[in-house]
Amino acid sequence: MVNGNSDKLKQIDLFAGAGGLSFGFGQVGFHTIYATDIDKDSCKSFQLNHPDALVECADILEVDPVLLRNKLNIEIGQLDVLVGGPPCQGFSTYGKRDPNDARNQLYKNYLSFLKAFYPKSFIIENVVGILSMNDGDIIGDILKSTKELGYNVELQTLDVSNYGIPQVRKRVFIIGNRINKKISFPEPTHGGASSDLFIQSKRTLTVKDAISDLPEFVFAPSEMDQEIEYASQPQNEYQMYMRKDVLRAPTHSAKRMMSIRRLRLTLMKPGDYGNELRARIENEGLSKEFIDQFFTNAKEDAFEGCRTQDKEREVELRNILSQGHHKLDEILSFIDSGGFANKYRRLHWEEPSHTLVAHMARDCSDFVHPEYDRFISVREAARLQSFPDWYKLYGSQFSQLK
């Protein structure tokens, strides 16, 4: 078998992304011998953190599992585990949920690998929406196909916030084995009890637990390679694990914004949605002290890279605020921004984050820092996802958020 490490259990990771599943499996003694993903920067991130694995950047439709098995010199049934999460965008209730999305059929490629390698066990991870997609036909086909191959299969929905991750993230796990081992899902270690007989000992981790040691200042997207001093010593065990021996925080870069957006953020309280701002302004108004502080925090370089029409609207807002006798409806027109204000959401220090999504690469408005008037950084997002500071991410800010 390739790549040595003969004393470790061997696994293959499909739709591998930056390597989160393989990283987790590595923590408990598994060795990834092969991984594939279609995204080039994800593959480079995977290779940086799993240097002994054969990483192939390719469309899985073009990867022949039988030829791969021969290439890896693995006999049928020799692989310990096949893991993977077929792309979830077509299943997710967060997106368009298009039943005709071609990605909905990629689970069949996973099944072809399962048949070709016939591993001792497998894990499929996906969004909860897969359970109801196509009236349950997709999940039904997965269960039927894996059982026909001789696997004992169990399915359960788990929320990672119940296992020490500072994020509410529900995912479906389909686990199977053909070695007569009973499949048991782990009891929660954090948060609410899973049964009357199970007494919980640890509280759910929060956004504060995850990122409170990271500084207010963030680098621009073009400065992804910069590192910055931590704002404090580790405040808890989670931060100690995230930092380990790292001396300066990497990839602490966030999306830039103009004052129009920053005005919304400044008015938002922890846990707020953006569409709550109209009532607050109507009830409380905008004080001179607030406006002065707002301009103190607004950076002139926010114009950098912005469209002409956005710059013009920005200048208009600044002029209105600086007059000191603005009309309420004029301010509200900027806050509402054609109805898009409801996109904005500020995280809460004392709660876990809501589910992080790949769409953050394009729009972070749903992930406003709980205290600072900015979006969360790549490093803060990684912390909430439980990628430690010493896990290397490759590429632009867009790629790393994705």
Legacy VTK file of the C-alpha trace (Angstrom):
# vtk DataFile Version 3.0
C-alpha trace
ASCII
DATASET POLYDATA
POINTS 402 float
0.000 0.000 0.000
1.240 3.499 -0.817
2.805 6.150 1.391
3.974 4.000 4.287
2.436 4.470 7.736
1.607 0.761 7.732
0.684 0.872 11.434
-2.182 3.307 10.851
-5.665 2.720 9.520
-5.932 3.841 5.903
-8.611 6.082 4.466
-9.590 7.833 1.244
-11.298 11.250 1.314
-13.630 12.234 -1.551
-14.910 15.790 -2.098
-12.157 16.536 0.398
-12.162 20.336 0.426
-9.415 21.758 2.627
-9.212 18.499 4.582
-11.482 18.902 7.591
-12.675 15.283 7.676
-9.178 13.920 7.178
-7.835 16.244 9.873
-10.406 14.915 12.316
-9.684 11.303 11.410
-5.970 11.998 11.750
-6.509 13.052 15.361
-7.591 9.499 16.181
-4.935 7.579 14.287
-6.067 7.390 10.646
-3.833 8.107 7.663
-5.228 9.565 4.445
-3.601 7.911 1.454
-5.632 9.673 -1.247
-7.862 12.718 -1.506
-9.574 14.498 -4.361
-11.460 17.739 -4.888
-12.282 19.924 -7.876
-11.134 23.191 -6.262
-7.424 23.912 -6.808
-6.841 26.047 -3.710
-8.647 23.517 -1.511
-6.378 20.798 -2.864
-3.309 22.894 -2.099
-4.583 23.484 1.437
-5.147 19.746 1.816
-1.650 18.918 0.588
-0.021 21.439 2.927
-1.596 19.743 5.927
-1.432 16.139 4.709
1.922 15.980 2.914
2.004 12.160 2.783
-1.326 11.877 0.947
-1.693 11.635 -2.807
-3.898 14.644 -3.577
-5.544 14.902 -6.973
-7.321 18.049 -8.126
-9.923 16.722 -10.517
-13.595 16.478 -11.356
-14.682 13.258 -9.671
-16.633 12.397 -12.820
-13.265 11.926 -14.489
-11.680 9.774 -11.757
-11.995 6.036 -12.423
-12.082 4.295 -9.013
-10.877 0.952 -10.410
-7.861 2.534 -12.102
-7.176 4.490 -8.913
-7.288 1.346 -6.794
-4.721 -0.286 -9.079
-2.598 2.871 -8.975
-2.641 2.836 -5.178
-1.888 -0.899 -5.168
-4.856 -1.665 -2.923
-6.779 -4.897 -3.129
-10.561 -4.946 -2.959
-11.623 -4.892 0.694
-8.235 -3.754 2.016
-9.097 -0.068 2.625
-10.183 0.691 6.189
-12.572 3.589 5.564
-13.934 5.746 2.759
-15.086 9.215 3.861
-16.647 12.102 2.037
-19.301 14.750 1.809
-20.713 15.060 -1.723
-21.388 18.749 -2.549
-24.356 19.937 -0.526
-25.364 23.109 -2.387
-28.126 21.305 -4.265
-29.540 19.846 -1.039
-29.086 22.797 1.294
-32.122 24.759 2.416
-29.790 27.795 2.579
-29.519 27.990 -1.219
-31.860 27.587 -4.186
-32.487 23.906 -3.443
-32.726 23.074 -7.134
-33.756 19.429 -7.716
-32.128 19.617 -11.161
-28.733 20.717 -9.796
-26.214 18.309 -11.324
-24.330 18.179 -8.016
-27.292 16.297 -6.523
-26.150 13.217 -8.438
-22.523 13.194 -7.265
-23.383 10.871 -4.405
-23.550 8.173 -7.086
-19.832 8.671 -7.742
-19.207 8.134 -4.045
-21.139 4.861 -4.322
-19.021 3.806 -7.304
-15.880 4.284 -5.174
-17.508 2.320 -2.383
-18.179 -0.569 -4.766
-14.700 -0.462 -6.340
-12.737 -0.347 -3.059
-15.239 -2.195 -0.850
-13.730 -0.682 2.328
-14.366 -2.109 5.772
-16.353 1.003 6.687
-17.567 4.292 5.259
-18.940 7.674 6.323
-21.029 10.073 4.272
-21.657 13.544 5.709
-24.171 16.027 4.325
-26.676 18.756 5.127
-30.009 17.926 6.726
-31.768 18.924 3.502
-30.609 15.698 1.864
-33.223 13.828 3.926
-36.127 15.488 2.130
-34.588 16.215 -1.289
-36.580 14.655 -4.150
-39.138 13.458 -1.604
-36.509 11.359 0.136
-35.488 9.459 -2.999
-31.794 10.395 -2.736
-31.306 9.313 0.869
-33.372 6.220 0.109
-31.109 5.318 -2.807
-27.982 5.751 -0.646
-29.325 3.485 2.097
-30.607 0.879 -0.362
-27.374 0.806 -2.421
-25.037 0.532 0.569
-27.108 -2.216 2.194
-27.136 -4.159 -1.082
-23.331 -4.071 -0.996
-23.468 -5.862 2.353
-23.018 -2.964 4.752
-24.713 -2.547 8.089
-25.844 1.082 7.855
-27.067 3.650 10.386
-28.024 7.297 9.942
-28.233 10.121 12.447
-28.356 13.907 12.477
-25.783 15.492 14.788
-25.208 19.104 15.835
-21.518 19.913 16.249
-22.291 22.413 19.029
-23.016 19.348 21.183
-19.428 18.161 20.693
-17.298 21.133 21.668
-17.532 23.240 18.491
-18.625 26.905 18.920
-21.105 26.729 16.054
-24.634 25.427 15.560
-24.148 23.112 12.602
-26.483 20.188 12.001
-25.293 17.504 9.624
-26.504 14.069 8.586
-23.986 11.250 9.089
-24.468 7.947 7.297
-22.139 5.295 8.712
-21.708 1.748 7.496
-19.437 -1.228 8.055
-19.250 -4.809 6.843
-17.180 -6.252 9.704
-20.029 -7.000 12.105
-19.299 -4.041 14.359
-22.200 -2.337 16.105
-22.592 1.251 14.952
-23.084 3.680 17.821
-23.168 7.437 17.523
-21.392 9.451 20.232
-23.290 10.887 23.163
-23.089 14.701 23.310
-20.235 16.101 25.361
-21.549 19.688 25.501
-24.910 21.368 25.857
-28.224 19.637 26.470
-28.582 16.008 27.457
-29.403 13.459 24.763
-31.460 11.278 27.123
-32.860 11.265 30.648
-30.032 8.987 31.722
-27.259 11.178 30.356
-26.071 14.033 32.558
-24.224 16.794 30.733
-20.967 18.066 32.229
-19.781 20.796 29.816
-21.541 23.894 28.565
-21.838 24.718 24.879
-18.870 26.718 23.590
-19.598 30.261 22.447
-18.261 32.783 19.951
-16.433 34.424 22.857
-14.769 31.125 23.759
-13.556 30.830 20.173
-12.296 34.266 19.122
-12.014 36.664 22.093
-8.197 36.544 21.958
-8.086 37.869 18.375
-7.572 41.619 17.811
-9.992 44.224 16.489
-7.641 45.186 13.651
-7.885 43.062 10.501
-5.779 43.053 7.352
-7.062 43.912 3.894
-7.786 41.087 1.415
-4.469 41.782 -0.341
-2.576 41.187 2.925
-3.560 37.567 3.545
0.054 36.562 4.143
0.443 38.940 7.105
0.442 37.775 10.734
-0.600 39.769 13.797
-0.034 39.687 17.546
-2.804 38.077 19.556
-4.892 40.493 21.631
-4.346 38.449 24.795
-3.121 35.179 26.196
-5.413 32.186 25.566
-8.571 32.618 27.613
-9.644 28.962 27.763
-8.761 25.423 26.714
-10.278 25.854 23.262
-8.063 28.849 22.481
-5.043 27.024 23.875
-5.691 24.159 21.461
-6.344 26.529 18.555
-3.038 28.329 19.131
-0.773 25.559 20.378
2.754 26.916 19.652
1.666 29.607 17.150
3.012 33.015 18.204
1.137 35.320 15.810
-2.325 34.881 14.304
-2.325 34.102 10.564
-4.992 35.008 7.949
-6.668 37.595 10.205
-8.161 39.359 7.183
-11.756 40.473 6.677
-13.816 41.871 3.830
-13.717 45.647 3.500
-16.828 47.810 3.713
-17.920 51.364 3.119
-19.636 53.593 5.651
-23.100 52.670 4.373
-22.557 49.151 5.613
-20.633 50.239 8.686
-23.553 52.448 9.706
-25.775 49.382 9.824
-23.181 47.444 11.785
-22.656 50.232 14.303
-26.368 50.262 15.064
-26.651 46.498 15.461
-26.535 44.878 18.883
-25.327 41.298 19.525
-27.752 38.802 18.027
-29.477 41.455 15.870
-30.720 41.049 12.335
-30.372 44.077 10.075
-34.106 44.521 9.579
-34.500 45.471 13.256
-32.658 48.752 12.727
-35.536 50.811 11.345
-37.548 50.523 14.559
-34.494 51.314 16.655
-33.688 54.485 14.701
-37.336 55.608 14.772
-37.422 55.121 18.546
-33.949 56.311 19.507
-32.767 58.499 16.623
-29.099 59.177 15.880
-27.326 61.279 18.485
-24.545 63.724 17.666
-22.217 61.580 19.799
-23.104 58.539 17.740
-22.439 60.328 14.444
-19.121 61.731 15.707
-18.030 58.260 16.772
-19.203 56.827 13.476
-17.016 59.212 11.493
-14.093 58.501 13.803
-14.342 54.809 12.908
-15.047 55.299 9.187
-11.897 54.906 7.126
-11.376 56.981 3.986
-9.663 54.037 2.294
-13.023 52.244 2.348
-13.455 53.647 -1.188
-10.693 51.391 -2.447
-11.959 49.053 -5.163
-15.577 50.271 -4.950
-17.931 50.918 -7.850
-18.553 54.543 -8.890
-22.238 54.406 -7.907
-21.313 53.041 -4.489
-18.798 55.822 -3.942
-21.410 58.428 -4.889
-23.935 56.954 -2.439
-21.249 56.845 0.236
-20.454 60.540 -0.233
-24.174 61.345 -0.089
-24.515 59.527 3.238
-21.524 61.317 4.716
-22.917 64.686 3.645
-26.319 63.947 5.203
-24.821 62.817 8.505
-22.353 65.701 8.708
-25.148 68.291 8.363
-26.423 67.401 11.817
-30.075 68.094 10.887
-30.852 65.188 8.622
-34.301 63.828 7.836
-35.146 60.479 9.364
-36.478 59.038 6.093
-33.225 59.893 4.336
-31.213 57.889 6.873
-33.652 55.004 6.799
-33.348 54.788 3.016
-29.643 54.075 3.463
-30.249 51.595 6.274
-32.903 49.627 4.390
-30.929 49.668 1.122
-33.816 48.403 -0.954
-34.791 45.742 1.539
-31.367 44.138 1.800
-30.776 45.194 5.412
-32.289 41.941 6.651
-29.202 40.145 5.328
-27.102 41.562 8.139
-26.692 39.621 11.354
-24.389 40.248 14.290
-22.983 37.283 16.195
-23.534 37.047 19.955
-20.590 36.687 22.340
-22.417 34.328 24.682
-23.873 31.980 22.051
-22.376 29.643 19.466
-22.250 30.981 15.920
-24.960 30.101 13.467
-23.887 27.828 10.609
-20.954 29.041 8.528
-21.438 28.663 4.768
-19.201 28.723 1.689
-21.155 31.748 0.428
-19.151 33.808 2.930
-16.581 34.025 0.139
-18.992 36.360 -1.669
-20.938 37.925 1.188
-20.172 38.053 4.922
-23.151 40.222 5.881
-24.610 37.352 7.908
-21.458 37.209 10.052
-20.869 40.543 11.766
-18.412 40.511 14.672
-20.228 40.595 18.046
-18.332 43.685 19.231
-16.368 45.301 16.404
-18.086 47.029 13.488
-16.735 44.704 10.824
-17.280 41.263 9.379
-15.469 38.350 10.963
-12.042 37.529 9.570
-10.864 34.368 7.855
-9.085 33.395 11.074
-12.210 33.968 13.165
-14.277 31.905 10.734
-11.687 29.134 10.892
-11.814 29.199 14.697
-15.607 28.866 14.642
-15.232 25.932 12.256
-12.577 24.414 14.610
-9.656 24.699 12.186
-6.714 25.567 14.480
-4.361 28.459 13.778
-1.646 25.994 12.820
-3.789 24.421 10.087
-2.558 26.001 6.858
-5.043 27.589 4.450
-3.959 28.440 0.911
-5.082 31.083 -1.553
-6.838 34.425 -1.647
-9.245 35.676 0.989
-12.085 34.532 -1.299
-10.643 31.008 -1.529
-9.982 30.693 2.169
-13.474 31.841 3.156
-14.909 29.394 0.632
LINES 1 403
402 0 1 2 3 4 5 6 7 8 9 10 11 12 13 14 15 16 17 18 19 20 21 22 23 24 25 26 27 28 29 30 31 32 33 34 35 36 37 38 39 40 41 42 43 44 45 46 47 48 49 50 51 52 53 54 55 56 57 58 59 60 61 62 63 64 65 66 67 68 69 70 71 72 73 74 75 76 77 78 79 80 81 82 83 84 85 86 87 88 89 90 91 92 93 94 95 96 97 98 99 100 101 102 103 104 105 106 107 108 109 110 111 112 113 114 115 116 117 118 119 120 121 122 123 124 125 126 127 128 129 130 131 132 133 134 135 136 137 138 139 140 141 142 143 144 145 146 147 148 149 150 151 152 153 154 155 156 157 158 159 160 161 162 163 164 165 166 167 168 169 170 171 172 173 174 175 176 177 178 179 180 181 182 183 184 185 186 187 188 189 190 191 192 193 194 195 196 197 198 199 200 201 202 203 204 205 206 207 208 209 210 211 212 213 214 215 216 217 218 219 220 221 222 223 224 225 226 227 228 229 230 231 232 233 234 235 236 237 238 239 240 241 242 243 244 245 246 247 248 249 250 251 252 253 254 255 256 257 258 259 260 261 262 263 264 265 266 267 268 269 270 271 272 273 274 275 276 277 278 279 280 281 282 283 284 285 286 287 288 289 290 291 292 293 294 295 296 297 298 299 300 301 302 303 304 305 306 307 308 309 310 311 312 313 314 315 316 317 318 319 320 321 322 323 324 325 326 327 328 329 330 331 332 333 334 335 336 337 338 339 340 341 342 343 344 345 346 347 348 349 350 351 352 353 354 355 356 357 358 359 360 361 362 363 364 365 366 367 368 369 370 371 372 373 374 375 376 377 378 379 380 381 382 383 384 385 386 387 388 389 390 391 392 393 394 395 396 397 398 399 400 401
